[in-house]
Amino acid sequence: MLLCIGSFLCFVIPVLFDTFITYSDTFFTFGTSMKYLFVLLALLSASLCFGQDRVFMGRVVDKHMNGVPFAVVQAKGRNEGVYCNENGAFAFTGNSERIKTLVVTCLGFERKEVSTDIMPLDSVIIMLNTKVSKLKEATITPYKGAEHQGVLGRSRRHVDYTGDCYRYYGSETAIKLKADTSRHGILNAVYVYITDEGEFNTKFRVHVYEWGELPEKEITDSNLIVQADRGGSWVKVDLSDKRIRIGEGLFLSVEWISGFGNTQRPLQSAKNPEVNDYNGQVLGLTADYGKPSKTYSRKPFSDEWEYYDSPDAQRKGGYFLNPMIYCTYKYYKK
């Protein structure tokens, strides 16, 4: 009898609740009583059907036991992970023999590693410590004369939309923009162009990284989650209160994120029939940044950045297609 029930669950549960096992936002919208029933069924299904497969589930909280939204829980050394929902809850399946450590990260908090050997089978609470902000506030000496506005990159008036950037949830695409160091600029706002392809109203995260060889050191100390109101429009992210120095330049990036109402449906493109996968919003690309490529990208839940200059990279007229992202800054002239 137990074998029959196990076999039934092996086939039925993964089919009915596939998104629940993979994505925490879908799972945690169920009612409380039904939620625990589905959890027990999923755990039983996993143990009976897959042997080494396991449901890793729990909640990421701060020191006050408040859920940490948009925290990322991933398997160490593997491109497997999930975003927490608005209550900090997460759930995903993985091979217990291969996943020995979970890495939990979130902006504003210290990174934490948890051994899966000591995790309970039902659920786990992972507490993150608040990271002491090292964001150095800049001051501007008010020289005589008016305040000036500068642009890092190419503004909307100087770029043409010539391509589409399709990515999976967990991926990130960045552009490297050099600054005029004589201006001592302070970041004002970041602008991102979202096309009318895909799900234009998908929420996404914007990052600002320090100038360097790769976008490795994040400057922002909080989650910058935004979405477009309509396709074919620019999304503004106001950072004037952060008082971030421009310095030699910056990396500006867009991260594709799941959860918070973002659809889990694979993207279906009407303009490009060959595109029948990927997720969420589609970032605009332009050839107006010229040569060489200024684009960097990382795959879902990967820590490694790649410079986008391969022979098969998208081009137009010999020029690389770079993401349509730029920022404005203010400075004073003597």
C-alpha positions as CSV (number, residue, x, y, z in Angstrom):
1,M,0.0,0.0,0.0
2,L,2.8,2.4,1.0
3,L,4.6,1.6,-2.3
4,C,1.4,2.4,-4.3
5,I,1.0,5.7,-2.5
6,G,4.6,6.5,-3.0
7,S,4.4,5.8,-6.7
8,F,1.3,7.9,-7.0
9,L,3.0,10.8,-5.3
10,C,6.1,10.5,-7.5
11,F,4.0,11.2,-10.6
12,V,1.3,13.5,-9.3
13,I,3.1,15.8,-6.9
14,P,5.9,16.9,-9.3
15,V,3.4,17.6,-12.0
16,L,0.9,19.5,-9.9
17,F,3.3,21.4,-7.8
18,D,6.4,21.8,-10.0
19,T,6.6,25.5,-9.5
20,F,6.1,25.1,-5.8
21,I,9.2,22.9,-5.5
22,T,11.3,25.2,-7.6
23,Y,10.1,28.7,-6.8
24,S,9.3,29.9,-3.3
25,D,7.0,32.8,-4.3
26,T,4.4,30.4,-5.8
27,F,4.6,27.9,-3.0
28,F,4.2,30.4,-0.2
29,T,1.0,32.0,-1.5
30,F,-1.0,29.0,-0.4
31,G,-3.1,29.1,2.8
32,T,-1.4,28.1,6.0
33,S,-3.2,24.7,6.5
34,M,-2.7,23.7,2.9
35,K,0.9,24.9,2.9
36,Y,2.0,22.3,5.5
37,L,0.0,19.5,3.7
38,F,1.8,20.3,0.5
39,V,5.2,20.4,2.3
40,L,4.7,17.0,3.8
41,L,3.5,15.5,0.5
42,A,6.5,17.0,-1.3
43,L,9.0,15.7,1.3
44,L,7.4,12.2,1.2
45,S,7.5,12.3,-2.6
46,A,11.1,13.3,-2.6
47,S,12.2,10.6,-0.2
48,L,10.3,7.8,-1.9
49,C,11.0,8.7,-5.5
50,F,14.4,10.2,-5.7
51,G,16.4,8.9,-2.8
52,Q,19.1,11.5,-2.8
53,D,16.9,14.4,-3.8
54,R,15.7,16.7,-1.0
55,V,13.5,19.7,-0.5
56,F,15.6,22.5,1.1
57,M,13.2,24.9,2.7
58,G,13.1,27.5,5.4
59,R,13.1,31.2,6.2
60,V,15.8,33.9,6.1
61,V,15.4,36.5,8.9
62,D,17.3,39.4,10.5
63,K,18.1,39.7,14.2
64,H,14.6,40.8,15.0
65,M,13.1,37.7,13.3
66,N,11.8,39.8,10.4
67,G,11.9,38.1,7.0
68,V,14.6,39.2,4.6
69,P,13.0,39.7,1.2
70,F,15.0,39.1,-2.0
71,A,17.7,37.2,-0.2
72,V,19.4,34.6,-2.4
73,V,19.8,31.0,-1.2
74,Q,22.1,29.0,-3.4
75,A,24.1,25.8,-3.4
76,K,27.8,26.6,-2.8
77,G,29.9,26.0,-5.9
78,R,26.8,25.2,-8.1
79,N,24.5,27.4,-10.2
80,E,21.4,26.3,-8.2
81,G,19.5,28.6,-6.1
82,V,16.3,30.5,-5.3
83,Y,15.1,34.0,-4.3
84,C,13.3,34.4,-1.0
85,N,9.8,35.8,-1.0
86,E,8.6,38.9,0.8
87,N,8.6,37.0,4.1
88,G,12.1,35.6,3.6
89,A,10.8,32.1,2.9
90,F,12.4,29.8,0.3
91,A,12.1,26.2,-1.0
92,F,13.9,24.3,-3.8
93,T,14.9,20.7,-4.5
94,G,18.4,19.5,-5.0
95,N,20.6,16.5,-4.7
96,S,21.6,16.0,-1.0
97,E,24.8,14.3,-2.0
98,R,26.0,17.2,-4.2
99,I,24.7,20.1,-2.1
100,K,26.6,20.2,1.2
101,T,26.5,23.9,1.9
102,L,23.9,26.7,1.3
103,V,25.2,30.2,0.8
104,V,22.8,33.0,1.8
105,T,23.4,36.6,0.6
106,C,21.4,39.8,0.5
107,L,22.4,43.5,0.2
108,G,22.8,45.1,3.6
109,F,23.6,41.8,5.3
110,E,26.7,39.7,5.8
111,R,27.1,36.6,3.7
112,K,26.4,33.3,5.6
113,E,27.1,29.7,4.9
114,V,25.0,26.8,6.3
115,S,26.0,23.2,6.3
116,T,23.2,21.0,5.0
117,D,24.3,18.1,7.2
118,I,23.0,20.0,10.3
119,M,19.8,21.3,8.7
120,P,16.5,19.7,9.8
121,L,14.5,17.9,7.2
122,D,11.4,20.0,7.6
123,S,12.4,23.6,7.8
124,V,15.3,25.9,8.9
125,I,15.6,29.5,10.2
126,I,18.7,31.2,8.9
127,M,19.6,34.5,10.7
128,L,21.7,37.1,8.9
129,N,23.7,39.8,10.6
130,T,23.4,43.4,9.4
131,K,26.4,44.6,7.5
132,V,28.0,47.8,8.7
133,S,27.7,50.2,5.7
134,K,31.0,51.3,4.3
135,L,29.3,53.6,1.8
136,K,31.3,56.8,2.0
137,E,29.1,59.9,1.7
138,A,30.6,62.5,-0.6
139,T,30.4,66.2,-0.1
140,I,30.4,68.8,-2.8
141,T,32.0,72.2,-2.2
142,P,29.4,74.7,-3.5
143,Y,31.7,76.7,-5.8
144,K,30.4,80.0,-7.2
145,G,28.3,79.3,-10.2
146,A,25.4,77.0,-11.1
147,E,25.2,73.3,-10.4
148,H,25.9,71.2,-13.6
149,Q,24.4,67.9,-14.7
150,G,26.6,65.3,-16.4
151,V,25.9,62.0,-18.1
152,L,27.8,58.8,-17.7
153,G,27.3,56.7,-20.8
154,R,24.9,57.8,-23.5
155,S,21.6,59.4,-22.6
156,R,18.2,58.6,-24.2
157,R,18.7,61.4,-26.7
158,H,21.8,59.8,-28.1
159,V,21.0,56.1,-28.3
160,D,18.9,54.1,-30.7
161,Y,17.2,50.8,-29.6
162,T,18.7,48.2,-31.9
163,G,18.6,44.9,-30.1
164,D,17.1,42.8,-27.2
165,C,18.8,41.2,-24.2
166,Y,17.0,38.1,-23.1
167,R,18.1,36.4,-19.8
168,Y,17.0,33.9,-17.2
169,Y,16.1,34.7,-13.6
170,G,19.2,34.9,-11.5
171,S,21.3,36.4,-14.4
172,E,22.8,39.8,-14.5
173,T,24.0,42.1,-17.2
174,A,26.3,45.1,-16.6
175,I,27.8,48.0,-18.5
176,K,31.2,49.6,-17.7
177,L,31.1,53.4,-18.0
178,K,34.3,55.6,-17.7
179,A,34.0,59.1,-16.1
180,D,35.7,62.5,-16.4
181,T,37.7,62.4,-13.2
182,S,38.2,66.2,-13.2
183,R,34.5,66.8,-12.4
184,H,34.3,65.0,-9.1
185,G,30.7,64.0,-9.8
186,I,28.1,62.6,-7.4
187,L,25.6,60.0,-8.7
188,N,22.1,61.3,-9.2
189,A,20.0,58.6,-11.0
190,V,20.3,55.5,-13.1
191,Y,18.2,54.9,-16.2
192,V,17.3,51.5,-17.8
193,Y,15.5,51.0,-21.1
194,I,12.9,48.1,-21.0
195,T,11.5,47.0,-24.4
196,D,8.0,46.0,-25.2
197,E,9.2,42.4,-25.6
198,G,8.6,39.8,-22.9
199,E,6.9,40.8,-19.6
200,F,7.8,44.5,-19.4
201,N,6.3,45.0,-15.9
202,T,8.6,42.3,-14.3
203,K,10.4,43.6,-11.2
204,F,14.2,43.7,-11.5
205,R,17.1,44.7,-9.4
206,V,19.6,47.5,-10.3
207,H,23.2,47.4,-9.0
208,V,26.0,49.9,-8.9
209,Y,29.6,48.6,-8.7
210,E,32.9,50.4,-8.1
211,W,35.2,51.0,-11.1
212,G,37.7,48.1,-11.6
213,E,38.5,45.2,-13.9
214,L,35.2,43.5,-13.1
215,P,32.0,44.5,-11.4
216,E,32.9,42.9,-8.1
217,K,32.5,45.5,-5.3
218,E,28.9,46.7,-4.8
219,I,28.5,50.4,-3.8
220,T,24.8,50.3,-3.0
221,D,23.8,49.2,0.4
222,S,20.1,48.4,-0.2
223,N,17.9,46.6,-2.6
224,L,17.0,48.7,-5.6
225,I,13.9,46.9,-7.0
226,V,12.0,48.6,-9.8
227,Q,9.7,47.8,-12.8
228,A,8.6,49.5,-16.0
229,D,5.1,51.0,-16.2
230,R,4.9,50.2,-19.9
231,G,7.0,48.6,-22.6
232,G,9.4,50.7,-24.7
233,S,10.2,53.0,-21.8
234,W,13.0,54.2,-19.6
235,V,12.9,53.3,-15.9
236,K,14.5,55.9,-13.5
237,V,16.2,54.8,-10.2
238,D,16.8,57.9,-8.0
239,L,20.0,57.5,-6.0
240,S,20.6,61.2,-5.1
241,D,20.2,60.4,-1.4
242,K,23.1,57.9,-1.5
243,R,25.7,60.5,-2.4
244,I,27.9,58.0,-4.3
245,R,31.1,59.3,-5.8
246,I,31.5,58.7,-9.6
247,G,35.3,58.5,-9.3
248,E,36.9,56.9,-12.4
249,G,33.6,55.4,-13.4
250,L,31.0,52.8,-12.5
251,F,29.5,49.5,-13.5
252,L,25.7,49.7,-13.7
253,S,23.7,46.5,-14.0
254,V,20.3,44.8,-14.2
255,E,19.6,41.6,-12.4
256,W,16.7,39.3,-13.5
257,I,14.8,38.2,-10.3
258,S,12.0,35.8,-9.6
259,G,9.2,36.2,-7.0
260,F,7.0,39.1,-5.9
261,G,4.4,38.4,-8.6
262,N,6.9,38.0,-11.4
263,T,5.6,35.4,-13.9
264,Q,7.3,32.0,-14.1
265,R,6.1,31.4,-17.6
266,P,8.9,31.0,-20.2
267,L,9.1,34.1,-22.5
268,Q,7.4,33.8,-25.9
269,S,8.7,36.4,-28.4
270,A,6.4,37.6,-31.2
271,K,9.2,39.6,-32.8
272,N,11.8,36.8,-32.6
273,P,10.1,33.4,-33.1
274,E,13.3,31.5,-32.2
275,V,13.1,32.9,-28.7
276,N,10.8,30.6,-26.7
277,D,12.5,30.6,-23.4
278,Y,14.1,33.0,-20.9
279,N,12.2,35.0,-18.2
280,G,10.7,38.3,-17.4
281,Q,11.6,41.7,-18.9
282,V,13.8,42.3,-21.9
283,L,16.6,44.9,-21.7
284,G,17.2,47.1,-24.7
285,L,20.5,47.0,-26.6
286,T,22.2,49.7,-28.6
287,A,25.2,49.9,-31.0
288,D,25.8,53.6,-30.2
289,Y,28.4,52.9,-27.5
290,G,30.8,52.0,-30.3
291,K,33.9,49.9,-29.8
292,P,35.0,48.0,-27.9
293,S,32.3,46.1,-26.0
294,K,31.4,47.6,-22.6
295,T,29.2,44.6,-21.5
296,Y,29.8,42.1,-18.7
297,S,27.4,39.3,-17.7
298,R,27.0,36.5,-15.2
299,K,24.9,33.3,-15.5
300,P,22.1,32.5,-13.0
301,F,23.4,32.2,-9.4
302,S,27.0,32.4,-10.5
303,D,29.7,34.5,-8.9
304,E,31.8,34.6,-12.1
305,W,31.6,37.6,-14.4
306,E,32.4,37.3,-18.2
307,Y,33.4,40.0,-20.5
308,Y,31.1,40.1,-23.5
309,D,33.4,40.2,-26.4
310,S,33.1,36.8,-28.0
311,P,33.0,36.4,-31.8
312,D,29.4,35.4,-31.7
313,A,28.3,38.4,-29.6
314,Q,25.5,40.4,-31.0
315,R,26.6,43.2,-33.3
316,K,25.3,45.8,-35.7
317,G,27.5,47.2,-38.4
318,G,30.6,45.8,-36.7
319,Y,29.7,47.4,-33.4
320,F,28.9,45.4,-30.2
321,L,25.4,45.8,-28.9
322,N,25.6,47.1,-25.3
323,P,22.8,47.4,-22.7
324,M,20.8,50.7,-22.7
325,I,21.8,51.8,-19.3
326,Y,23.2,55.2,-18.3
327,C,23.3,57.5,-15.2
328,T,23.3,61.2,-14.5
329,Y,25.4,63.0,-11.9
330,K,25.9,66.5,-10.6
331,Y,29.0,68.6,-10.2
332,Y,30.1,72.2,-9.8
333,K,32.5,74.2,-11.9
334,K,34.8,76.8,-10.4
